[in-house]
């Protein structure tokens, strides 16, 4: 699985909002400047995130975008899914459950791809914007591979 540029940018934009959640609405221009993201593309991404209910916007002077829920309730998996669709390794279909497989070995591989996608979803669900903001501020340790992931 690959996180798209769109998914990465969405995560960066929402992390920027989480890091300054107490400052009120943030303009697209300010988010773009802080994150180094291209403003026109960022506007499209924020509209998708708004449609998914992850952010809300405030119009007028002092307007901009705000997180729609607390940062500790928004996961990376939600953000990526909102702009990229479901987190999977591919659209291969489901393996036959009754042991009858159409093609040699195909169902075993389909089960493995499905399991890998599930691990990716679980991993990304393990990180909230609040946790990542804490890491970014130096208030929590950087993510590290566990002994299980190293073997």
Backbone torsions as a table, in degrees:
resi	resn	phi	psi	omega
1	UNK	NA	141.0	177.1
2	UNK	-121.3	132.8	172.6
3	UNK	-80.2	127.5	-179.0
4	UNK	-72.4	165.8	174.2
5	UNK	-58.2	-41.2	179.5
6	UNK	-59.9	-43.5	178.3
7	UNK	-64.8	-42.5	177.9
8	UNK	-62.9	-46.2	-179.9
9	UNK	-62.9	-39.9	179.0
10	UNK	-62.0	-43.6	178.6
11	UNK	-63.9	-42.3	179.1
12	UNK	-63.7	-42.6	-179.3
13	UNK	-63.4	-45.0	-179.1
14	UNK	-71.5	-31.3	174.3
15	UNK	-64.2	-39.7	177.0
16	UNK	-60.1	-42.2	177.5
17	UNK	-65.6	-40.5	-179.8
18	UNK	-65.2	-37.5	-179.7
19	UNK	-67.1	-21.8	-178.5
20	UNK	-126.3	31.9	-175.1
21	UNK	-58.4	-31.2	-177.8
22	UNK	-80.9	-3.4	-177.5
23	UNK	-93.5	-0.8	179.9
24	UNK	86.0	-164.7	-176.4
25	UNK	-59.6	144.7	179.1
26	UNK	-121.7	131.0	-179.4
27	UNK	-71.6	156.3	177.0
28	UNK	-59.5	-39.9	-180.0
29	UNK	-59.8	-44.3	179.6
30	UNK	-66.1	-41.4	177.8
31	UNK	-61.7	-43.9	-179.8
32	UNK	-61.4	-43.2	-179.9
33	UNK	-65.7	-43.0	-177.7
34	UNK	-69.2	-34.4	-174.7
35	UNK	-98.6	-14.3	-176.8
36	UNK	75.1	19.6	-179.3
37	UNK	-92.5	148.8	179.1
38	UNK	-68.5	125.5	-173.6
39	UNK	-58.4	-45.3	-179.1
40	UNK	-60.4	-41.3	179.2
41	UNK	-68.5	-39.0	179.4
42	UNK	-62.4	-38.6	178.2
43	UNK	-60.1	-42.8	178.2
44	UNK	-63.3	-43.0	-178.7
45	UNK	-64.8	-43.7	-179.9
46	UNK	-64.4	-34.3	175.9
47	UNK	-64.4	-40.7	177.2
48	UNK	-65.1	-40.8	179.3
49	UNK	-67.2	-34.6	175.8
50	UNK	-66.1	-44.1	177.7
51	UNK	-60.3	-30.6	179.1
52	UNK	-84.8	-3.3	178.1
53	UNK	81.3	14.9	-179.0
54	UNK	-88.4	-26.2	176.1
55	UNK	-131.7	163.1	171.5
56	UNK	-132.5	158.4	-179.0
57	UNK	-117.5	153.8	176.0
58	UNK	-124.0	127.4	-178.5
59	UNK	-86.3	165.5	172.4
60	UNK	90.0	-172.9	179.3
61	UNK	-61.8	132.6	-178.0
62	UNK	76.5	12.5	-179.5
63	UNK	-83.2	-178.0	179.8
64	UNK	149.6	-153.3	-177.2
65	UNK	-109.2	147.1	176.2
66	UNK	-134.3	153.4	171.4
67	UNK	-64.7	141.9	-179.1
68	UNK	-87.9	-14.7	177.3
69	UNK	-137.5	164.4	175.6
70	UNK	-58.7	146.2	-177.7
71	UNK	-60.1	-26.2	179.5
72	UNK	-80.4	1.7	177.4
73	UNK	-113.0	3.6	-179.1
74	UNK	-115.1	121.4	-178.3
75	UNK	-102.3	160.4	175.6
76	UNK	-59.6	-36.7	179.6
77	UNK	-60.5	-41.8	178.7
78	UNK	-62.8	-43.0	-177.7
79	UNK	-64.7	-50.6	-178.9
80	UNK	-61.1	-44.4	179.5
81	UNK	-62.5	-34.7	-178.3
82	UNK	-64.1	-33.0	-177.1
83	UNK	-107.0	-20.6	-176.9
84	UNK	-114.6	-8.7	-175.3
85	UNK	89.7	-174.6	-175.6
86	UNK	-57.1	144.6	179.6
87	UNK	-83.2	105.6	178.5
88	UNK	-140.8	166.6	174.8
89	UNK	-84.7	-12.7	179.7
90	UNK	166.5	173.6	-179.5
91	UNK	-104.0	71.3	-173.6
92	UNK	-97.1	-10.0	-175.1
93	UNK	87.9	179.9	-177.8
94	UNK	-101.2	146.6	177.5
95	UNK	-70.1	153.9	173.9
96	UNK	-65.5	138.1	-178.3
97	UNK	-94.0	-12.6	-174.5
98	UNK	-96.7	8.2	178.4
99	UNK	87.3	-7.8	177.9
100	UNK	-93.7	114.7	-177.2
101	UNK	-111.9	137.5	-178.9
102	UNK	-64.6	-39.1	-176.3
103	UNK	-131.8	147.9	-176.4
104	UNK	-50.3	117.9	173.8
105	UNK	76.0	-9.7	-174.4
106	UNK	-57.2	-44.9	-174.8
107	UNK	-66.8	-34.3	176.5
108	UNK	-63.7	-45.6	179.1
109	UNK	-64.9	-40.5	178.2
110	UNK	-59.8	-40.5	178.6
111	UNK	-65.2	-39.4	178.7
112	UNK	-66.6	-43.9	179.3
113	UNK	-62.4	-40.7	179.1
114	UNK	-63.3	-42.5	179.3
115	UNK	-65.2	-41.0	178.9
116	UNK	-63.7	-41.5	176.7
117	UNK	-61.9	-39.1	177.9
118	UNK	-63.1	-42.6	177.3
119	UNK	-62.0	-40.7	179.4
120	UNK	-63.9	-44.8	178.1
121	UNK	-60.0	-45.6	179.3
122	UNK	-60.9	-43.1	-179.2
123	UNK	-61.9	-48.5	-179.0
124	UNK	-69.4	-28.9	175.0
125	UNK	-70.5	-16.7	179.8
126	UNK	-79.6	-6.1	-179.4
127	UNK	-118.2	118.4	173.6
128	UNK	-96.7	161.8	176.3
129	UNK	-59.9	-37.1	179.6
130	UNK	-62.8	-42.6	-180.0
131	UNK	-65.1	-41.2	-179.8
132	UNK	-68.8	-37.1	176.5
133	UNK	-62.1	-41.8	177.5
134	UNK	-60.8	-42.5	178.2
135	UNK	-63.4	-43.7	-179.2
136	UNK	-62.2	-33.7	179.4
137	UNK	-82.3	-5.2	-177.6
138	UNK	81.6	16.6	-177.8
139	UNK	-94.5	-4.2	179.1
140	UNK	-146.4	155.3	-179.0
141	UNK	-70.0	152.9	176.7
142	UNK	-64.2	150.3	176.0
143	UNK	-60.2	141.9	178.7
144	UNK	-134.6	152.3	175.3
145	UNK	-71.3	138.6	176.3
146	UNK	-83.0	167.6	179.2
147	UNK	-59.4	-35.2	179.0
148	UNK	-63.3	-41.2	-178.4
149	UNK	-72.9	-23.8	-179.6
150	UNK	-79.5	-22.7	-177.0
151	UNK	-88.2	NA	NA
